[in-house]
Amino acid sequence: MNSILIELPTWLGDAVMSSPAIENLLDHLGNVEITLLGSQASIDVFKNHPKVIKIFVLDKSLFNLYKTLKSLKQFDMFFSFRASIRATLTKFCIKANIKFQFDKNKHIKCHQVKKYNNFINDSLKINLSPGKLTLHNQTLAKDKKNKLLGINPGASYGSSKQWYPNKFAEVAIALSSEFDIIIFGGSKEKQIARDIEKYLVKKGVSNFFNLAAKTSINQLINEIDNLDLLVTGDSGPMHLAAALNVPTVAIFGPTKDTETSQWMNEKSKIVKTNLECQPCMKRTCPLKHHKCMKDINAEDVLKAVNEIY
């Protein structure tokens, strides 16, 4: 049995988008045992995979990282889905017969799912197509009375990817007679979630739940799985929804929807403007006007909702 060490992408969305490549890797190699390295978020996506035997959450401290890497046994193969200098150092420290590292400059101008899959194809000299996004987390069906709308306003990448709380609230208010509303977000999105909540209360909407910074990744997956509709920015939860085939309207600004849109979700719609400065790929708007998000109105998003739901 081959022992495989996999270093996962850091971000939640990237981890989910690597799943078709990892499934192809494991299908091709057959009888294998996997050890995983990664951030807590990426580990949570894969830790329930039936072929995973050990997990290691990587510390930001270089000293602790070095201690962890030196403690690992010898592996038959090592695959890193990260292209950073830190990942290169990780590769150097790992004991493995064969080592492969993702090169972001080699795999360009295609969807991120294809980039990761091309990395595996090139490494193993195979030619497999990427399938659907895969999650191995068990979800529990809820006995819900009404349909559920998820509002996910955050984006770990930076403020340039964030639409505005009043506009998210306008969408939620317009749909509140048809859906109960769940507001999602991480610890950095608590304020924008509170702002949305204030707008809802001001308009007399009470059928909502604010779960910002209150869910683990496993709980988030469970909550998204029970949604009937998600309105979101370009984010990790957007990719979880794609894996779970949840109807989704995704609002894109500075990032490349051709590379990070929902993968293989037939009920997905992108809302974006088409400015000359898009996509800038900057964490904050370099032109200081943020028109790629400001020019998108609640009506644009509600029109997209009507087209898919």
C-alpha positions, 0 to 999 in steps of 0.5 A: 500500500502506497503512503501519500502525503498531501499538502492542501490549499490554504483557503477553504474555497481552493481546498474544495476546488482541489477535490476533483484532482485529489479524487483522480489522484486516489482513483489512479493510485488505487490502494493508498493511505493519505496523510494530510497537511494544511490549514484548519479550514482545508483539513476540515474539508478532507478529514472525513475522507475514507483514505485519510489516516492522519492529519496535521494542521500547519502552524504559522510559526516556522519553528513549529512547522519545522518540528512537525515536518521533521516528525513525519515518517518517510512517504512514497509520494508527496503532492503539494497544492500550494505554490508559495515559498513556504510550501517550497520549504515544506517540500524540501523538509518532507521525506518522500521518494517522489515529490510534486509541487503545484506551479501557479505559473504553469497552469493558467487561463483556465478554471482553478479546478482544471489547474489543480487537475492539470497538476495531477495529470502532469505529475502522474502522466495521466489524462483524467478529466475533473469531476464534480466537487466532493465533500465527505462530511456527513450532513443532517437533514433539518425538519424545517418549516419554510424554505431557507435563504443563505446570505454570505456577505464575507470574503477572506480575500479582502474588502474589494470582493465584498458587496455592501450590507445594505444591498444584501439586506435589500435582497433578503428583505425582498425574499423574506416572505418566501424564505427564512434567512440565515446570515453566514460569515467568519470571525472577520465578517461579524460586523457586516453580518450585524449591519445586515441584521440591523437593516432587517430589524429596521424593516420589520423582518424577524425570520432570520438567524445570524450565524456569523462566527458561530459555525465550524466548517462541518456545521457550515457545510451542514447549514449550507446543505439545508439551504434552498438558495444562497446569495454570496460573494466569491468565497469559500461557502460559495464553493461548498454550495457548488459541491452540495448543488445548492442554487446560488447567485454569486456576486463577482467584482475584482476576481476572475469568474472564469477561474473561480466560479461555481464548478458544475452547479447547473443552478448557479448565476453570476452577477457582475459589471463589465468595467475596463478595470476588471478583474484587477485581483486586488484586495482593495480597490486600487482606483478607490471607487469600488464601482465593480461592486457599487454598480451592482444593485439588489434588483440585479441580484433579484433578477438572477434569483428569478432566473435560477429559482 
